């Protein structure tokens, strides 16, 4: 390569990098969980310092793709793990485009079937990466793991939502998909270790999720409600009162936009 060509490439690289602030580059490298504002749906981006990225669900459209692009470390086009809680449109549609754009390692699903055309395309794109989650599917990484606690196999898609806990440096986030109260009760009765620092509130704050008993079993200091404009009354008055009565702070994506949580979690209760 001629010297002029080398100089040209170096200059182009420097110009590209100069478009990004040092602060922005630094933030993208930090360990954090970002609850993306995807409207009425769920889409979460998790970045860990050891180079592991995890996506939880994908929202109802490609808005989630923008959130991932805004948070993924520069020049990193690989996502190690994707977890789709269940095959409802508001949880997986954005993941279809993610599979087209990025190199995704392994994709965990509940195993529930769906005739939705977008889900069939999702399965086609993820064909060689798919794993139906079992209790032996725990994901281990430096300083933490993901522990699957509730699996698919129910007639109702929401009942089959994957429920799992992200544990990182001794702190944890519990993800509950769209699981209703009867599944929450099953978990409580199973004597599962539900304690977590942060709760991703079930079913966007539906009145059929997030019981007082479930909150007592988890005892989080913070709850995240992923919700957008909807006709379902989400989040419900009952869920908000349950959180307030339990003295649990809560944040809503429809009010705050993307919600970024530093990892390891700092409990400022």
Buried (B, 14 or more C-beta within 10 A) or exposed (E): EEEEEEEEEEEEEEEEEEEEEEEEEEBBEBBBBBBBBBBBBBBBBBBBBEEBBBBBBBBBBBBBBEBBEEBBBEEBEEBBBBBBBBBBBBBBBBBBBBBEEBEBBBBBBBBBEBEBEBBEBBBEBBEEBBEBBEEEBBBEBEBBBBBBBBBBEBEEBBBBBBBBBBBBBEBBBBBBBBBBBEBBBBBBEEEBEBEBBBBBBBBBBBBBBBBEEBBEBBEBBBBBBBBBEBEEEBBBEBBBEBBEEBEBBBBBBBEEEBBBBEBBBEEEE
